[in-house]
């Protein structure tokens, strides 16, 4: 049983900033996220997408913002349960909450902060008839450990940052062979990544197939090859051991929708005084919540996290009176 002061569901930018604000109040945090690394959408979908509305940063790449936030919360030593979905919640007689993940990991805390962004991310799957048969037998939708593909032949499909970034990474001395398939001649990803992929293709270090789609999968048990339908060349058969379709992730509220919370249009209703839900002790901050005038912006989530932590402190320490002290005066006192 993992015990903490504030259990945060979601390790995106708002969840990470909650660790910082809670740390200033000497409250410990633990985060649960269904993705294999912290950062939410920012690291999983568009790590090289520039963001322009973060105070103090005229422009910052999404991935760099997360790196900075992780560095910012280091003094407060947060715990992480990654690659697991928060599935069930129960309230104890002593007003604690026990949250259990889909893998059976249990967490106990007096306060739960749902910072799940747009919800649990599920991969967008290509319409290939026998796709499900090869899941975990050569078909993966998320790359959790790049070394898993060491000396393997890999086909990646997609045209966004994730597909480009992983093509570059795996081609750099990890995979034996990398083929990138995209249905268009142009890519949606960051220009620097596009140029790197083109350079790798021109140098013969990757196979680049554009204006084409993977339409068939081969192999008796495990995947042994794919069929690529090209707009002009027709069907191209390619031997490989892994097919990784990276078409983005589709957000869903997931098991949290069954926790007895007030839900409106796939978002959790909250009181704007402290962003508490209809269940005392459970808060919702960031894109996952809704209230009159709600704006789905990272900076709004930061504000919500700050007020939520003040309320959480009062709930956890009702006998203590907290006096707001500025970080410019006290600095950052870690654990």
N, C-alpha and C positions, 0 to 999 in steps of 0.2 A: 504494500500500500504506500503510494507516494503521497506525502502530506505537505501542504504549503498554505500560505495565507490567501493568495488569490490564484485560482486556477483559470488560465486563459485558454479559451477555445479558439485557435487560430493564431498562427505565427507570422502574419503579414505585417505591414508597417505599423498599423494601429495596435496590434497585439504587442509588438516589440516596444512601442513607445509607452505602453501601459507598464511594462517592466521598469522603465526609467522613472516614471511618475510614482509608481508604488515604492520603488527603491528609495526615493527621497523621503518617503514616510516610514522607512525601515520595515516595509512589508515585502516578504519573499514571494516570488512568482514561479509558476511552472506552466509551460505551454504545451498544448496538444495540437498537432496538425496532421491532416491526412497526407500531405505532400512529404517527400523524403528530405526536404531541407527547408529552412526558414525563409520567409520572404513572400509567400503567397503568390499571387499573380505576377508580382514584379520580378521574381527570379524564375518562375516556371514558364511564363508565357512571353514576357517582353523585357528581358534583362537589359537589353541595349536600347530600349525606347527612352528618348529624352523626356523629362518632366520639367515643366516650367513654373509651377505654382507652389513650390516649396520655399517658404521664407528663407532668405539668405543665400539661395541658390538660383541664380539667373537661369541655369540649366544644369540638370543632374541626370545621369543615366539611372534607370530604375534599379539595376543591379548594384550600382555604386551606392545608392541611397540605403539599400538594405545592409551593405557592408559597413557603412558608417553607423547605422543604427545598432548593429550587432556589437561594434566597438564601443558605442556609447553606453550599452547596458552591461558590459563586462564586469564593472565593479560590483554589480548586484547579483552576480552568479545565478542566473535563472536556470531552471531545469527544462529539458525538452523531451517530449514523447512524439517522435516524428514517424511518418508513414503509418499512422493509426488513426481511425475515425472515432471521435467521441460518440458512443452509441446510446448508452442509457445513463439516467441520473436518478438518484434516490436521496431523500432527505432523512437524516438521522434524528433521533430524539433530542440530541444536544445541538440541533440547528446547524449541523454540518451537511455538506453535500458530498456524495460519493459518485464519481463519474467513471464509468467503465468503457473501455474502447472495444472495437471489434476484435482485437487480439487478446482481450481479457485483462489488460493492464488497468489497475484501479488507482484512482486518485481521490484524495479527501481534502476538502477546504471549506472554510466558512463562507467564502465568496466565490462565485463563478462569473467570469466576464466573457461573454460570447463576442469574439472579435473575428468572426468567420468570414468577413468580406461578403462575397456573393454566395457563400455556402461551400459545400463539399464539391470538389472538382472531379468530374467524370470525363474520361477521354472521349473525344469525338471520333467515332470509328468509321472507316471507309466501308462502303456497301459491297463487301466481298462475301460470297455465299458461305464459304467454309472457314471464315475468319475465326469464329469462336473455337473451332476444333484445335487451332494452333496457338491459342492463348497459353502462355507459359510453356509452350513447346517450340518457341522460335519467334513468336509475335509478342512484342512488348510495346506499351504505350508511353511509358515513362522510363527514362534511363536513371536508375538508382545508383549503380556502381559501374562506371565506365570500364573498369578492368574486367568486367564480366564478358566483354567483347574482345578481349585480348586475343590476337591472332585468328579472329573469326572474319567471315565474309558477311558484310552487313548491307542491307538496303534500307535507306531512309526515304520517307515520302513526306513532302511538305515544302512550303515556300516562305515560312515566317522565320523569326529570329531563332526559335528553338531548333528547327530543322537545320538551319545554317550553322548555328553555333556547335551543335553536336557533330555535324559533318566535319567541321574544322578540327574539333577536339579528337574525334576518333581516328581521323586520318593522320594525326601527329604521333605515329609510332605505337598506336594501340591496336586497331583493327588491321587485319591482313589486307582487306579490300573494302572500300566504302563506295556505294553507289547512291547518288541523290536523285530522286525522281520528283519532278514538279509539273503540274498540268499546264502551267503558263511559261512563256519565255522570259518573263520578268518576275522578280521576287518582291515580297512585301517587307523583307527584313532590313536591318540597318545597312547602309551603303558600304561601310567598311567590311562587314561580313560578306556581302555579296561579292565584293572585289576579291576577297580572300578565297572564296569558293571557286570563282572563275579562274583565279591564278592556279589553284590546286588542280583544276581540270586541265588547264593548258599545259601544266607540268607533268600530266599523266599520273598524278597522285590520287585522284578520285575519278569515278565515272559520273558524269553529269548528263542526265537525260531529261530534257525539258519538252514541253508540249506532249506529255505522256502521263499515264496513270497506271498504278499497279491494280490489275483486275483479277488476278488469279494467284492461288497459293498451291504449292506442290509438296508432296511428301507423305509417306504412309502413316507414320506416327509423328515424328518431329519434322519441322520445316526443312526442306532441302532446296527450294527454289521458288521464284515468283514469275508471274507472267506480266509483262509491261506492255500495255497497249499504246503505241505511238500514233500520233495523228496522221503521219504520212508513211511510216515504215511498217505499220501493222504490229503484230504481236512479236515481242522480243522476250525470249526466255532467259532468265538469269539465275544461275546457281547461287545460293546463299544459305547461311545458317540462321540469320536473323532478319526479320522485317519489322521496322519501327515506324509506324505511321504517326507523324507529329502534326496533327491538324488542330491543335489547341484543346482546351478543356472546357467542358460545359458545366456551369455552376448549378448546384441544387442545394436546397436547405438541408437535405439529408435527414438523419435520425433526430436532429434537434427539433424538427417539425412535430415530433410526437412527445415533446417534453411538457405539454400543458401550457405553453406560452401563447399569448395573444398574437396571432399572425394576421397580417394584412398584405395581400399581394406579394406573397413569398418573402416578406420581411417581418421583423419582430417589433411590435409596438412598445414604445418606452415612454417614461415620464422625463421630460427635458430638464427637470430639476437636477437629476443625477444619473439619468439614462438607465434607471432600474426598470425591470419588466414587471409584469403582473405578479410574479413570484418574488417576494422579498429575498434579497441576497443574490439574485441572478440579474446581471446587467447585460445590456447589448450595446455595443459601440461600433462605429464604422458603418460600412455599406450594408451590414446585415440588419440594421435597425431602420425604423421609420417613425416619423412624427411630422406635424405640420411644418412646412418650410424646409424639410430635409434636403440637403445637398450631398450627393455621393462624391465627396472629395476627401483626399487623404488628410488635408489640413483640418477639415471638420472633424474627422475621426480622432485626430490628436487632441483637439479641444474636448471632445466627449470623454476621452480616456482620462484627461486631467481631472475633470469634475467627478467622474466615476470613482477615481482613487480616493478623493477626499471623502466621499460617502462611504466607501469601503472601509476606510480607516475608522470612521465613527461606528460602523457596525462591528468591526473586529475588536476595537478598544473603546467601548462606550464609557468607560470610567476616565478616559484621558481627553484632555482638551488640546486640540492641535492648533498651533499658531503658525500661520504661513510665513516661511522664511525664504528669502530669495537665494538662488544658487550663487549669485554674484557676491553674497555676503558669506555664506557657509561653505561654498564650494561643493564638491561631490564626495560624500562620505560613504564609501562602499561597505560591503559586509566583510 
